[in-house]
């Protein structure tokens, strides 16, 4: 019938229909990519995460980038760019004067791609933030980037976490940092960096006057590495934040850092979670806190402290007037941690954030915490996740919420609170005028409980 009406042979019609179907399937499958491609011409933030971009098809993106005069952030996370793809991308960016953030995490950036990127960075005057997390750039790639950092003074933040640079790659970066005066944030986490790598870094940073944040967590250095960092902190006057959780510094490493805290006058944040620090190491840190006048954030979770270690910390809190945030998550100290804390919080007037997740404090610990909340006038955020709190513990906390006038965020996720305990909390919120966030997800409550709580809290977020 179609053939009769159109005068076209049926075989030709069949071929045409197949062609239309093929075009539809191709463009339908690429719909997200095409929409993002069109947006490249106008957006200030362009995300092409996980769009299957490779060295073969990146030319389409490059052409759009070349003509864009407005975008400031380019997100190419979770693609497979490779060396040739990076070369094409960089050529497109040569004349760009607006891009400030380039996200290339898990984007198939190898040593060759790092070389092309480094050549570009030598003369680039706009990019301030570069993310290369989870790429196999290796030692060679680290050397290329380090060479670029010797002359580039625009880049302020670089993330080279999980890039397989090791001690040798760290040495290349360290040598560059002796000369670089632009970088303020360096993240090299998860790179199997040992004591030697930390020594290279610490020696070089004695001469660096701009770096303020150093992320070296999830590496392999121990007590010696901590000693190198401690020596650095005795001289350095710019560091504000050091993240060295998930290493193996032990109590002796903690002692070195504690000695440094007595002299350092700039560090405000120190993360020491999961570092095999025992009670004697915590004692060193606690003693340092009594005199330190700059540290505001301390994380020592996951070190399995005993009752003595907890006592040392809380005795220090009674006198410390600087610390505002403390994390003790994952120390498995049960209710004793809350008992000691209740006394400390009654005297401390500065702590605003306290993380006690994964300590199994139970209902008894919840009661101690509730008593502390009735008296404390500074704590605004409290994390009690994964603590084995049941309905009885929820009742104690609910009673405290009716009297507390400063707490803004209470996290009770993944405890053992059931409907009765949840109702105690909901009823308490009717008289509370300050709490804006209460998380009870992962408990044994009805599906709509969190929604009911959020609805009740709306009155407080409007105050």
N, C-alpha and C positions, 0 to 999 in steps of 0.2 A: 504494500500500500504506500509506504514512504517512497519507494522507488518510483511508483506511478505518478505521485504528486510532484516530486521534485525533478524527475527526469535524470536522476543520478543513480548509477549502478549500486546495487546493494553492497558489493565488495568494497567500494569506495566509502560508502556510509559507515561500514563496519570499521574500516581503518581509522576514519575520522573520530568515531566514538571512542576507540581505544586510545587515540592520541589525547583526546580531551580528558579521559579518565586518568591517564598517566600524568598529565600536567596537574590535575587536581590532587593526585596522591603526592606528587613531589612538593607542590607548594603548600599542601595541607600539612605534610610532615615537617616542612621548614617554616611553618607559620610563625612560631615564636621568634626564630632567628630573623625573619624578614621584618617583623614588627620592631625588633630591637635595632635592626639595621637602619630602618627609616628614622627611628628616633635619634640615631647618631648625629643626624644633621642639625638637631635642635637642642638636645638635652645638655644639662650641666653635669649630671651624674648618669653615666652610661654603664649598665650592667649586662654583660654577656656571659654570665656564669653558666658553666656546663652546657654550652651550646654546640659542642662537638667541633669547635674551631681547631683546625690543624694547620700545618705549614702549607698545605695545598689550597685551602679555601680562605685563608686569612686575608687574601688580596681584596676581597669584598669589604671587609672591615677596614682595611688600610685606606681604601679609596674614600670611604665615608669620613674617616678620621682626618684625612688630609684636607678636607673642605670644611671641617667643623671649626668654628671660631669662638665657641662658648663653653664647651665641656671642661670640667675641672677634675673629674674622677673617672677613670677607666677601669672597669672590673672585668678581668679575664680569668677569674678563678675557675679551676676544674676544667681546663681545656688541654690540648696537646700541641702547643705551639712549636716547640723544637727550635733548632738553630736557624734553619731557613725561614721559618715563620717569624722569628724574632727579627731577623734582618729586614724582612718586608715591613714589619710593624714599626721598627725604628726609623726606616726611611720615610715613612708616613708622618712621623712625629718630629722630624728634623726642624721644621719651621713653625711648629706649634708654640704658642706663647701663653696658653691658658691652663694646660694640664698641671695639676699639683699633686695628685695622688694616683699611683699606678699599682694595681693589685694583680699579682701574678702567682699567688699561692697555688700549688698543685696544678701548674699549667704546663708541665713538660719542659721546664727550663733546665737544660743541661749546661755543661761547661762551655760549649760553643755559643749557645744562646746568651749565657752570662757575659761572654766576651763582647758580643754585639751590643748588649745592654750597657756594659762598662764603657765602651767607646762613645756611646751616646751621652752617658752621664758626665763625661769629662768636660763637656762644654754646655750642658743643659743648665738653664738659669731659672727654671720654673718648678720642677718636681721637688717636693719637700718630703713626701712619704712614699716608701717603696716596700711592698710586701712580697717576699719570695719564699714563704714558708712551704715546706714539704716539696722541694725540688732537688734533683740530684746534681747540684752544681759541683760538688766535690772540692778538692783542694785547688784544682786549676781554676775553677769558677771563682772561688774565694780570692785567689790571687788577682784575677782580672778586676773584680769589684774593688779590691783593696787599692789597686793602682789608680782606679778612678777616684777613690775617696781622698787621695793625696792632693788632688786639684779641685775637686767639686766642693764648693762651700755653700751650696743651696740645700742639699739634702739634709733634713733634720732627724728623720726616723727611718730605720731599716730593720726588717724582720728577716733573719736568715735561719730561723729555727728549722730543725729537721732537714738540713741540706747536706749532711755527710761531709762537713768540713774538717772535723777532728782537730787535734792539737796543731797540726801543720797549717791548716787553713786559718785557725785562730791566730797563729803567729803572723801570717800575712796581714790580717786585719789589724792586729795590735801595732805592727810597724806603721801602718797607714794612720792610725789614731794619734801617733806622735806628732803628725803634721796637720791633721784635719782640725778645723776650727768651726765647723758647721753642725756636725752631728750631735744631737742631744739625747737620742734614744737608740740603743743597740740591743737587739734580741738575737741570741745564738743558742737557744734552748734545744735540747734533744740532739746534740751533735757528738756525743761520746767524748766530750772534752775532759781530760784528766788534770792532774796537778800541774803538769808541765804547761798545758795550754793556759791555765789560770795564771801561772807565773808570767808567761809572755804578756798576757793582757794587763796584769797588775803593774808590771814594770813600765809598760808603755803609758798607762793612764796617769802615772805620776806627772807626766808632762802635758796632759790634756786638761784644758780648762773649760770645756764646753759640755761634755757628756754628763747628763743628770740622771739617766735611767739605764740600768744594766739588767737584762734578763738572761740569766745563765742557769735556769732551772732544768731538771731532768738531764743532767750530765753525769759524769763519773768521778768527780774529784772528791777528795776527803779532807782530812785534818790539815794537810800541807796546803792545799788550795785555799782553805779558810784562813790559814795564817797569812798567805800572800795578800788576800783581800783585806784582812785586818790591818796589815802594815800599810796598805794603800789608803785605807780610811783614816789613818792617823795623819796623813799628809794632804789628802785630797780635800778641796774646799768647795766642790761643785755637786757631788753626788747627792741626790735626794731620795732615790728609790733603787733598791737591789733585790731582785727576785732570785733566790737560790734554793728554792724548795726542791725536794726529791733528788738530793745528792747524798753523800755519806760523810758529813763533816764530824759527826759524833759529838760527845761532850767536850773533847779537847778543842775541836773546831769552834764550838760555842764559846769556850773560854777565851780564845783569841779574839773573836768578834766582840765579846763583852768588854774586853780591855780597850778595844778600839772605840766602843760607844762612850767610854769615859772621856775620850779626847775629841772625838768628832763633833762638830757643831752644825752640820748641814743635813745629815741623813734624816729623812722623815718616815720612810717606809722600809721595813725589813721583813722578808718572807723566809722562814726557816722550817716550813712544814716538811714532815717525812724525811728527817735527816739523821735518824738514829741517835737523837739527843736524849740522854737519860736525866734523872733527877739532879745529879751534880752539875750537869751542863746548864740546866734550867736555873740552878742557884746562881751561877755566874751571871747569867743574863738578868735575873731578878735584882741582884746587887747593883748592876750597872744602871738599871732603870731608876733606882733611887736618886741618882745624881744626874742622869742624862736630861737635857733640857730641850731636845729637838725632836726625838722620835715620837711620832703620833700614831703609827700603825705597826703592829707586830703580829705575825702569824707563826704559831708554833704547834699547829695541829699535826696529828699523825705521828707523834713521837712517843706515844704510850706512856705518858707520865704517871708516876705513882702519887700517892697522897702527899709525900714530901715535896715533890716538884710543884704540885698545885698550891701547896701552902706557901712555898717561896714566892710564886707569882702574885698571889693575892696579898701577901704581906707587903710586897712592893707597891701594889695598887693603892694601898691605904695612904701612902705618902707621895706617890707620883701625881703630878698635876699637869702633865703634858699629854700622856697617851690618851687617844680618843677612840681607837679601834683595836680590839684584841680578838684573835681567832685561836680557839683551843679545840677545834673540831677533831674527832677521830682519835681521842686519847684514851677512850674506854675506861674512864675513871669512876663511872657510876655516880651514885648520889653524893659522894664526898666532894666532887667538884662544885656542885650547887651549894652544899653546906658552907664551904669555905667562901664561895662567891658572895653569898648573902651578907656575910659580915663585911667583906671588902667593899661591896657596893654601898653599904650604909655610910661608909666613910669617904669613898671616892666621889669627887665632884666633877670629873671631866670625861669619863668614858661614855661614849654615845653609841658605839656599835660593839656587840658581843656575839661571837659565833661559838655555839656549843654543840653543834650537830654531831651525831654518831658517838655519843658518850654514854648511852644507856642509863640516863639518870633516873628513869622510871617516875612513878607517882611521888615518891618521897623527895626526889630531886626537884620535881615540879613544884612541890609545896615550898621548899626552900626558896626557889626562884620567885614564887608568888609573894612570899613574905618580903623579899628584897624589892620587888617592884612596887610594893605599897609604900616603901620609904624612899626609894631612889628618885631623884628629880632631874637626871641628865640623860639616862639611857633612852635612845630613840629607835634602835633596831636590835632585835633579839632573835637569834636562830636556834631553835630547839628541834630541828629535824632529826629523824631516825633516833629517837631517844626512849622508845618503849613506854610512852606516856599513854595511860588509859583514861577512862571517863573520870575517875577520881582526880587524876592530875589536871584534867581539863577544868574540873570544877574549881580547884585551887586557883588556877590561872584566870578563870572567869571572874572570880571574886576580886582578884587583884586589879583586873581591868576596870572594875567599877570605881576604883579609888585612884588608880594611876592617871596622871594628867599630862604625861610627856611622851610615852611610847607611841611611835608612829607605825612600826612594822613588826609583826610577830609571825614567825614562820614555824608552823607545826606540821609540816608535810611528813608523810610516811611514818606516823606513829600508830597507835592502836586505839584511837578514839572512835567510839561508836555513836549512834544517834543521840543517846542521852548526853554524852559529853559535848557533842556539837550544839545541842540545844542550850546547855549552860553558856556556851560562848556567844551564841546568837542573842540570848536574853541580856547578857552583860553589855553587848554593844548598844543596846537601847539607851543606856545611861552614859556611855563613853563618848567623848567629844573630840578625841585626839587621834585615835587609831585610824589609819587610812588603808592599811594592808594587813590581812589575816589569811594565811594560807593553810588550808586543811586538806589539800589534795593528798591522795595516797593513804587515807585513813579508811576505817570501816563505816562510812557514812553514806547517806543517800546521794544519788547522782546530782541532785539540785542543791545540795548543801552549800557548796562554794558560791553558787549563783545567789543564794539567799543572803549569804554573808556579804558579798560584794554589793548587793542592793542596799543592805542596811548601812554599809560604810559610805555610801554616796553622800550622805548628809555631812560627813566629816571632811570629805575632799572639797566640799564647797565652802567650808569655813575659812 
